[in-house]
Every structure is written in C-alpha cells, then in structure tokens.
C-alpha cells in the first residue's frame, strides 16, 4: 500500500510538474499574445491617427479648392462684366463714327510680314491670319475677329458684314 501510495504520489507529482510546465508555457504564450495585442493596439492607434490626419488634409484641400474655384468664378464674372463694358464702349464709339465714310478694306500689303491694320511685324509669337472675307489681307490676332468654322477676318470686313454686331 505504501508503495502504491508512493507510486500515486510520484504520478501526482509528475502530473503536477507537467501541469506547472503547461501553465508556465501558457502564461508565456499569454504574455506573448498580450504583447502582440499591445503592439496591434499601438499600430491601430497610429493608423487611426494617420487616417484622421489624411481626412483633415483632404478637407483642407477641398476647402482650398472650393475657395480657388469661387475666386475663379468671381474672376470670370468680372471678366464678363468688363467684356460687356468694352462692347458697349465699342458700340458707343461705332455710333459716333457711323456718319463718317465707311472705310474700305485696304489692299494686301506688299510686305507679308506686317499686319494690314496695325502694321505689326509677324514674329514667332505673333500669329498671322488671312482675312476670310473681302480684303484677303493678313491680320494679327488683335486686329481680327473669330468667325468660328469660317476662320478669322479683319475688323473692318467683320463690321461691314455684321453692322448689327457693332
């Protein structure tokens, strides 16, 4: 009986030792998992902070873009108003000069490097256009009117063909 009790005690000690070893291994595993959980939480916090920062930056960019768009729309509105003012001023000047003899388109100049109207030299940055109407002269951008698909024509030819536009 003593031997049996000693055997049971030894078995119990062996099981206790194995249980302690398992408990110690599990405690180490728990500590490792807690450490991983802590790192994962820190990573999550960093990602959340980075996401908040990115969202804040996106909102700031959107606000800046909105403000820039509003400034551009205001500029466009101001330019349209100025264009209307200039058209009205041009119309008033045209009304004043209507009684004066209507100028005829001037003949094509012999020097193809000059504008028919303002005699500006055509260079690399100043483009020349053929008047697509009566005079067929070469005119600069300033002295011509865009006729859409029909090209450009000089101001005098345009005014002769479209007196209501002046």
TAURVEN-V72711 format. One line per field, one symbol per residue. phi: phi as a letter, one per 30 degrees, with the letter a starting at -180 (. if undefined). A space follows every 10 residues. Layout:
phi=???
This chain:
phi=.ddddddddd dddddddddd dddddddddd dddddddddd dddddddddd dddddddddd dddddddddd dddddddddd dddddddddd ddddddcddd edddeddddd cdcbdddcid ddbdccdcbd ddcddhdcbd ddcbbdcidd ibbddddddd dbdddc
